[in-house]
Amino acid sequence: MESDEDETDLDYFFSDSDNLIWLPEPPVMKSDLVDIPGKVDIETPLAYRFYDGRNEAVWLPKSQCEWDAGTQTMTMPEWLALDKGLI
C-alpha cells in the first residue's frame, strides 16, 4: 500500500497461506438454520421421528438437529430440511 490513508480505509484482513487479503469490512456470516414447528412422536438415542403436520413423518439425526419441546420446534440446517421435504 502506498499511504497510511489507504490502510485506514481497510478495516479487516485475513491470511490466505502466506498472503494477507484485505477486505473493506468483515464478511457477513449467514445462518443456514431453519426452525420448523411440529411434533416428535418417537425418539431414539440417535434420532427423532418428526411430523410437521403437512408431510409424512421423517427421521432426523440428533447430531444434525435440536428439538425444543417447549415451543414444539425443530431446528436444523436448511439442507437437511430440504433433503427431508420439510421446506
C-alpha positions as CSV (number, residue, x, y, z in Angstrom):
1,M,0.0,0.0,0.0
2,E,1.2,3.4,-0.8
3,S,0.0,5.5,2.1
4,D,-1.3,5.2,5.6
5,E,-4.6,6.8,4.4
6,D,-5.2,3.7,2.2
7,E,-4.7,1.4,5.2
8,T,-7.3,3.2,7.4
9,D,-10.0,2.6,4.7
10,L,-9.5,-1.2,5.1
11,D,-10.8,-2.4,8.4
12,Y,-10.4,-6.2,8.1
13,F,-7.9,-8.7,6.7
14,F,-7.4,-12.5,6.8
15,S,-4.5,-14.7,6.0
16,D,-4.5,-17.0,2.9
17,S,-1.4,-19.1,3.4
18,D,1.4,-16.6,3.1
19,N,-0.7,-13.7,1.7
20,L,-2.8,-11.1,3.5
21,I,-6.1,-10.4,1.9
22,W,-7.6,-7.0,2.8
23,L,-11.4,-6.5,2.8
24,P,-13.3,-3.3,3.4
25,E,-15.3,-4.9,6.2
26,P,-15.7,-8.3,7.9
27,P,-17.6,-10.9,5.9
28,V,-21.2,-11.4,6.9
29,M,-22.0,-14.9,8.3
30,K,-25.2,-16.4,7.1
31,S,-27.1,-18.7,9.3
32,D,-28.3,-21.8,7.4
33,L,-30.6,-23.0,10.3
34,V,-34.3,-23.2,10.0
35,D,-37.0,-23.7,12.7
36,I,-39.9,-25.9,11.8
37,P,-42.9,-26.4,14.1
38,G,-44.2,-29.9,14.6
39,K,-44.2,-32.9,16.8
40,V,-41.8,-35.7,17.8
41,D,-43.7,-38.9,18.1
42,I,-40.7,-41.3,18.5
43,E,-37.3,-40.5,20.0
44,T,-34.3,-42.9,20.0
45,P,-30.8,-42.3,21.3
46,L,-29.7,-41.2,17.8
47,A,-32.8,-39.8,16.1
48,Y,-36.2,-38.2,16.3
49,R,-39.2,-39.1,14.2
50,F,-40.6,-35.7,13.3
51,Y,-44.0,-34.8,11.9
52,D,-44.7,-31.2,10.7
53,G,-48.4,-31.7,10.1
54,R,-48.1,-31.4,6.3
55,N,-45.9,-34.3,5.2
56,E,-45.3,-37.8,6.3
57,A,-43.2,-38.2,9.4
58,V,-39.4,-38.2,8.8
59,W,-36.4,-39.4,10.8
60,L,-33.9,-36.7,11.7
61,P,-30.5,-37.5,13.2
62,K,-30.0,-35.9,16.6
63,S,-26.5,-34.9,15.6
64,Q,-27.9,-32.6,13.0
65,C,-30.9,-31.0,14.8
66,E,-32.2,-29.7,18.1
67,W,-35.7,-30.3,19.5
68,D,-37.4,-27.7,21.7
69,A,-40.3,-29.4,23.4
70,G,-41.4,-26.1,25.0
71,T,-42.1,-24.4,21.6
72,Q,-42.6,-27.7,19.7
73,T,-40.0,-26.5,17.2
74,M,-37.2,-28.5,15.5
75,T,-34.1,-26.5,14.5
76,M,-31.9,-28.0,11.7
77,P,-29.7,-27.0,8.8
78,E,-31.6,-25.8,5.8
79,W,-30.0,-28.5,3.6
80,L,-31.5,-31.2,5.9
81,A,-35.0,-29.7,5.9
82,L,-34.8,-29.6,2.0
83,D,-33.5,-33.1,1.8
84,K,-36.3,-34.4,4.1
85,G,-39.0,-32.4,2.2
86,L,-39.9,-30.2,5.1
87,I,-39.4,-26.9,3.2
